[in-house]
Amino acid sequence: MYAIAIREPGDPEVLEWTEQADPRPGPGEVLVDVAAAGVNRADLSQRQGNYPPPKGASEILGLECSGTVAELGEGVTGWQVGDEVCALLAGGGYAERVVVPAAQLLPVPDGVDLVDAAGLAEVSCTVWSNVVMEGGLTEGKLLLVHGGSGGIGTSAIQIGRALGARVAATAGAAESREFCRELGADPVISYRDEDFVEVVKGLGGADVVLDNMGASYLDRNLSALAPDGHLAVIGMQGGRKAELDLGRMLVKRLHISVLGLRGRPLDGPTGKAAIVADVREKLWPHVAAGRVRPIVHSRIPLPEASRAHSLLESGGVHGKILLTRS
């Protein structure tokens, strides 16, 4: 098969389309013929040498894909050759074929194009596990989403609205803010010109904050939370280290979770299998009904992954970039 390899850590130009050994499914695994793969910021970090894959995972980039089941490993039930699926991966998506634990497969929801489904698994499982399973978002609560126009943000806005929550979002450019409004966020706050803390506190405070910035937003996020609020940190674009005011947390009874998805084990109460199962049971009906949909900024041929990385790094991407087989 052919796949994208990283020649050496560096700029997008280090990505190369090369021939590699065909993967084979082991017990409990499924081989998928890839139709498309989603591009995530974690892929950019791995390309730069800053985010190595977990032990035992593929060195090939790609944390999500869609495609068709090509072969079942020993002991796999519930799937058949030819099934159209999307998959949560620890790596390997930027390839013609990938091996996936069967418990990390999801059916392509009714009404969703097979290629577009490549942008569903990673964002859905990330948002659902952090905002709902950890953060406890329910109907009537207020969710604040930072980076509302990106891949995670567009998913979070839709999921919040589908659950009946109020959703506020931050974004930069005017067209990005308008895009968030079209998805159902209200208010949409300019992180360049407005103080999101004051806006959100004027609404009574956020019950859940989904944050991709980390250190630079920590103090302000805690200020923006309502009593008993939950801060879910999923990124560190603004740094890793910051001073934490435990007194403020004590008085307001606040919670913080800093949880990744890629390095989680397959099994256990917080493992990937449990997250995927919860997403399939509780979120997939909203996707099938059209209340949550994959937002695709552009489709780029898989051999041109370097162009996709350059586009994501340049900013202004609304939703997901997908790498396609054709």
Salt bridges, closest charged atoms under 4 A:
GLU16 OE2 - ARG7 NH1 2.77
ASP33 OD1 - ARG97 NE 2.55
GLU64 OE2 - LYS320 NZ 2.15
GLU71 OE2 - ARG24 NH2 2.73
ASP113 OD2 - ARG299 NH2 3.00
ASP116 OD1 - ARG299 NH2 2.83
GLU178 OE1 - ARG181 NH1 3.47
ASP219 OD1 - ARG248 NH1 2.94
ASP228 OD1 - ARG253 NE 2.86
ASP278 OD1 - LYS282 NZ 3.06
GLU304 OE1 - ARG307 NH2 2.69
GLU313 OE2 - ARG47 NH2 2.67
